[in-house]
Amino acid sequence: MAMESDMVEAEMVETSEFMELVHQFGVSGVPDTSINHGAGRVVGAVPEEHLLAEIQRVVA
């Protein structure tokens, strides 16, 4: 999504190297997608529709 839109920013973090972020965001599995700094969250590989639904819920 970030490659397609300037309105989306994405970062990938290696959890074994950034434990402070693991604790801050409560990462319990990978992938772990945080939306708007924790306002929404999707854990695991999910269908695109599930991710979009969570994004829409957060921005509504």
Contact map, one row per residue, 1 for C-alpha under 8 A:
111110010000000000000000000000000000000000000000000000000000
111111111100000000000000000000000000000000000000000000000000
111111000000000000000000000000000000000000000000000000000000
111111000000000000000000000000000000000000000000000000000000
111111110000000000000000000000000000000000000000000000000000
011111111000000000000000000000000000000000000000000000000000
010011111000000000000000000000000000000000000000000000000000
110011111100000000000000000000000000000000000000000000000000
010001111110000000000000000000000000000000000000000000000000
010000011111000000000000000000000000000000000000000000000000
000000001111100000000000000000000000000000000000000000000000
000000000111110000000000000000000000000000000000000000000000
000000000011111011000000000000000000000000000000000000000000
000000000001111111000000000000000000000000000000000000000000
000000000000111111101100000000000000000000000000000000000000
000000000000011111100000000000000000000000000000000000000000
000000000000111111100000000000000000000000000000000000000000
000000000000111111111100000000000000000000000000000000000000
000000000000001111111110000000000000000000000000000000000000
000000000000000001111111000000000000000000000000000000000000
000000000000001001111111110000000000000000000000000000000000
000000000000001001111111111000000000000000000000000000000000
000000000000000000111111111000000000000000000000000000000000
000000000000000000011111110000000000000000000000000000000000
000000000000000000001111111000000100010000000000000000000000
000000000000000000001111111100000000000000000000000000000000
000000000000000000000110111111010000000000000000000000000000
000000000000000000000000011111010000000000100000000000000000
000000000000000000000000001111110000000000110000000000000000
000000000000000000000000001111110000000000111000000000000000
000000000000000000000000000011111000000000111000000000000000
000000000000000000000000001111111100000011110000000000000000
000000000000000000000000000000111110000011100000000000000000
000000000000000000000000100000011111111111000000000000000000
000000000000000000000000000000001111111110000000000000100100
000000000000000000000000000000000111111100000000000000000100
000000000000000000000000000000000111111100000000000000000000
000000000000000000000000100000000111111110000000000000000000
000000000000000000000000000000000111111110000000000000000100
000000000000000000000000000000000111111111000000000001101100
000000000000000000000000000000011110011111100000000001000000
000000000000000000000000000000011100000111110100001001000000
000000000000000000000000000111111000000011111100000000000000
000000000000000000000000000011110000000001111100000000000000
000000000000000000000000000001100000000000111110000000000000
000000000000000000000000000000000000000001111111011000000000
000000000000000000000000000000000000000000001111111000000000
000000000000000000000000000000000000000000000111111100000000
000000000000000000000000000000000000000000000011111110000000
000000000000000000000000000000000000000000000111111111000000
000000000000000000000000000000000000000001000111111111100000
000000000000000000000000000000000000000000000001111111110000
000000000000000000000000000000000000000000000000111111111000
000000000000000000000000000000000000000111000000011111111100
000000000000000000000000000000000010000100000000001111111110
000000000000000000000000000000000000000000000000000111111111
000000000000000000000000000000000000000100000000000011111111
000000000000000000000000000000000011001100000000000001111111
000000000000000000000000000000000000000000000000000000111111
000000000000000000000000000000000000000000000000000000011111
